């Protein structure tokens, strides 16, 4: 990691970030030298930087300050990074989260991503790679001008992050909506589990997991709650397809 010097903003209590035009990155790490080095490096890269040393402060800052993206260490005392991510996603907060960890096992990466993280970087890392990943995640943020997609009885509105079926709104979690949006952008096209893992969960490595099947099941139950026909169909040996 580059040892660079630049001003940064540290939030130890519940200060607010307001009136900022450049993206604000919230850095959460209980290791002070790493946290401070990240603050300096990201400031020099043009980001506004806020920081927290523990999960409780991080949750308060995300709720009050609404950063554009969060860099979150996994191993912290008290509320660790995985639990912070779970709590944010449980409230419907879809702020992009990039996890940092010294753990390089596939199981650890999968646990972080399944909790709702968008990317996972193993320590030690190059600042240049971290910045590239942050910018990539920010580019993936939905645009307010995104056009709603109509597929049969379904309407998927990425600007409002809403799904309607026969005009009635279906309440979805952040991950369920991302999966539904992916299907809606490819109606009638069979999507493999590997494609869905990459597009929705960001898995870019081979992994044995049934998370796609689990979330397809969640979507089906919600979309079919009123007794309607199945719109997400299984293509045996291939994947899933939206036919509405």
N, C-alpha and C positions, 0 to 999 in steps of 0.2 A: 504494500500500500504506500502510495506517495505521501510524504510528510510535508504538506503544504500549509501555508499560513494565510488566512483570510478571515474577515469578521463573520460571525454567525450569530444566530439568535437561539438562546437556550431557554426553554420553558420548564422550570422546576415545579411550578404550581399550576395555575389554571389560566395563564395569560392567553389572550386571543390574537389570532393572526387576521388582520383586516386590511382591505385596500391594497392587496398585492396583485400585480399584473403578471409577474413571473411565477412559475410553478413553485409551490412550497413542498419541500420534502421533510417529512417527520422521521428523524433517525432515532431508533429505540435500541439501546444497548447498555447493559449495566457495566460494561468494561469501559471506563473513562477514557483511556488512551485511544481505543478504537473509535469510540463515539466522537471524540474531539478531532481526530484525524479525518473522519468522514465529514464532519461539519466544515472543516477548512477546505477539503478537496471539492466538495459539492458546491460550496460558495464560489470558489474560483471557476467552476464550470457554469456559473450563471444561475444557480438555484437559490431561492430563499430557503434557509434551513432552520428548522426547529428541532429540539431534541428532548428526549426523556430517558431516564435511567431505569425505569421499571414499567411493568405492564399496566399498573393502575393509573399512573400519570399518562401513559400513552392512550388509554381508553378515554380519559377525560379530554385530552387534547384533540383527538379525532372527532369527538362529539361536539366540542366547542369551537375549534379552529378550522375544521374541514380542510386538512392538507390535500394537495393533489395526489400524493402518493406516500406510502409508508415503507421505510427500510427497517425491518424488524428482526432482531436477534432471537433465535429460538431458545437458547439456554439462559434463562434469567430466573433469579429467585422470586418466590411468590407466584405471580401470574406469568407463566412463560409465554413465549411467542405463539405457540400453537393455540393455547387457550385464548390469548388476545384475539387471534384471528377468528376462532370459533364464535366468540362473543360478538365481534363486529358483524360477522355474516348472519348471526342469529337475529340481529336487529335490522337486517336489510341493508346495512352499509356496504356499498360496493367499491369503496376506495381501493385502488390497486395496492397490493402488498407484495413486496419482495423480501423473502426471508433470507437471513444470514445464519450460517451454522458451520461449526467445525466438523459436524457429522457428515460423512460422505457415503453412508450406506443407502442403498436404494429405498429401504424401508423408511428411513428418516425423511427422505425427499417426498415419498408418497404420502406420509402422514401429514406433512406440511401442506402439500397441494390439496389433499382431500379435506383438510380443515378449511380451505378456501383461499390459500395463498395463490398468487398469480405467477410467481417465479421463485427460484430457489438458487442461491449462490453459496458455494462452499468456501470457507476461509482456509488459507489466505487467498486473496483475489486481487486482480489489478483494478485500479480505480477506473481505467478506461473501459473495461468490460462492464463494470457496475453502471457507469453513466450510460453506456449504450443500451443496457437492459432497461434502465429507468425510462429513457426516451422511447424505447419500443413499447413499453407498457402505457406510457402517456398517449402515444399515437393510437392505441387500441381503444381509448376511451370513446364511448358513443357520442356522436355529435348531436346537438340540439336540432339540427335541420334534417336528421335522418328520416327517410321516408317510411311510412307505415307499409306493411306488407299484408296483402289480402290473399288468403289461400282457402278457397271454399268457404266454410263456415267460420274460419279463423281470421282474426286480424291481429297482427303483431306490430306493436308501435314501439320502436326502439327509443324514440325521443322521450316518451313517457314511461318506458319500460313496462308496458301494459300488454296483456294478452286478453282478447275478447273472443268468446265463442257464442255464436248466435246473438251477438250484441251484449252479452253478459260478461263482466270482467272475471277473470280467473286469477286468484291470488297465488303468485309464485315467489319463491325465494330468488335471490340473485343468481345462483347457479342454475336453477330450473329455467329462469328466463333466458339465460345465455344459451342453454341447450335448445330451448324452443326457438329462439331467434336463428340459431344455426340451421335447424330443420327448415324453418320458413324461408331462408335464403336459398335453399336447395330443394324445392318441392318436387316430388316424384323421382328424386335421385337417391339411390341407395348409398348411405354413408356408413363406412366401416367403423368399428369400435376404435381402431387406431386413429382414424381421421377425427372422430369426435373427441377423443382424449387430447389430441394436439390442439384442436380449435377451441375447446371449451375449458379444458383443465391445464393446458400448456405443457402436457407431457411430451417431451421430445426424445424420450428414451424408452426402450422396451420394458414393459412392466406387466406383471400378472395382477389384474384387479378387475372386479365386477362393478366398479363405480358407475359405468355407463348404464348397465342393465338396471342398477338400483335407481338411478335418476330417471330413466325412461319409465320405470314403474311408477315413480312419484308423479310424473307428468300425466301418464295415462289415467291414474286415479282421479286427478283433478279435472282433466279434460272430459272425462266420461262420467263425472259425478251426477249429471242430470240424465243419464241413461242414453247418451248419444253413441254413435258408432265410433269404433276405434279409428283414430286418425294417424297414430304413429304405429306402423306395422313392422313386425319382425320379418326379415328375409333370412331364412335359415342358412347358416354358413357364410353369410355375407355381412349383415348389419341391420340397419333400420332405415325406414323410408317414411316420409310424411305424405299421406294421401288424404286430403280433406275435401 
